Amino acid sequence: MSAESEFGITVHLDGLLEARGMTLTELAERVDVTVVNLSILKNGRARAIRFSTLAAICGVLECQPGDLLVHSG
């Protein structure tokens, strides 16, 4: 399941986690971000994401930022 933000950005974190057999809690531990903050991102409610956080998530999930975030406008 993907979530779309109020800004027209779709977040594909659920699918990436599922494809890698990883939980949100495990990702949070590996990128040193709280589960709450990752949940906000996953549900499309984030208003911003730091490049350092985006890079860390992509590093752990072995993906590109465009695999995680897509603009639907």
VMD Tcl script that draws the C-alpha trace (Angstrom):
set ca {
  {0.00 0.00 0.00}
  {1.26 3.46 -0.91}
  {0.22 6.71 0.71}
  {-0.20 10.05 -1.02}
  {0.61 13.28 0.81}
  {-1.32 16.52 0.58}
  {1.46 17.71 -1.76}
  {0.86 15.02 -4.37}
  {3.87 12.95 -3.30}
  {3.23 9.20 -3.14}
  {5.33 7.26 -0.63}
  {6.11 3.63 -1.47}
  {7.73 2.68 1.83}
  {5.33 -0.20 2.60}
  {6.09 -1.95 -0.68}
  {9.84 -1.50 -0.34}
  {9.79 -2.87 3.21}
  {7.67 -5.85 2.17}
  {9.90 -6.62 -0.82}
  {12.92 -6.70 1.49}
  {11.25 -8.61 4.32}
  {11.92 -5.77 6.73}
  {9.73 -4.16 9.39}
  {9.33 -0.46 10.01}
  {10.92 -0.97 13.43}
  {13.99 -2.62 11.90}
  {14.35 0.18 9.36}
  {14.01 2.78 12.11}
  {16.81 1.15 14.09}
  {19.08 0.88 11.05}
  {18.62 4.51 9.94}
  {18.47 5.94 13.50}
  {15.04 7.54 13.06}
  {12.08 7.00 15.35}
  {9.36 4.58 14.32}
  {6.88 7.43 14.78}
  {8.70 9.63 12.24}
  {8.96 6.78 9.74}
  {5.27 6.04 10.25}
  {4.43 9.67 9.48}
  {6.45 9.39 6.27}
  {4.94 6.01 5.39}
  {1.40 7.32 5.80}
  {2.00 10.37 3.59}
  {1.71 12.84 6.47}
  {5.31 14.10 6.44}
  {5.77 17.73 5.48}
  {9.53 17.36 4.89}
  {12.36 14.83 4.84}
  {16.05 15.57 5.29}
  {18.38 14.49 2.52}
  {20.47 12.68 5.14}
  {17.41 10.67 6.23}
  {16.40 9.98 2.64}
  {19.94 8.83 1.84}
  {20.03 6.59 4.90}
  {16.67 5.00 4.04}
  {17.74 4.43 0.45}
  {21.06 2.98 1.62}
  {19.38 0.44 3.88}
  {16.63 -0.44 1.40}
  {19.09 -0.44 -1.55}
  {16.85 1.82 -3.60}
  {16.84 5.20 -5.28}
  {14.86 8.18 -3.94}
  {12.51 7.82 -6.93}
  {11.68 4.29 -5.78}
  {10.51 5.70 -2.46}
  {8.91 9.02 -3.43}
  {6.95 9.78 -6.61}
  {5.28 13.07 -7.53}
  {1.86 12.44 -8.96}
  {1.23 15.92 -10.30}
}
mol new
graphics top color blue
foreach p $ca { graphics top sphere $p radius 0.5 }
foreach p [lrange $ca 0 end-1] q [lrange $ca 1 end] { graphics top cylinder $p $q radius 0.2 }
display resetview
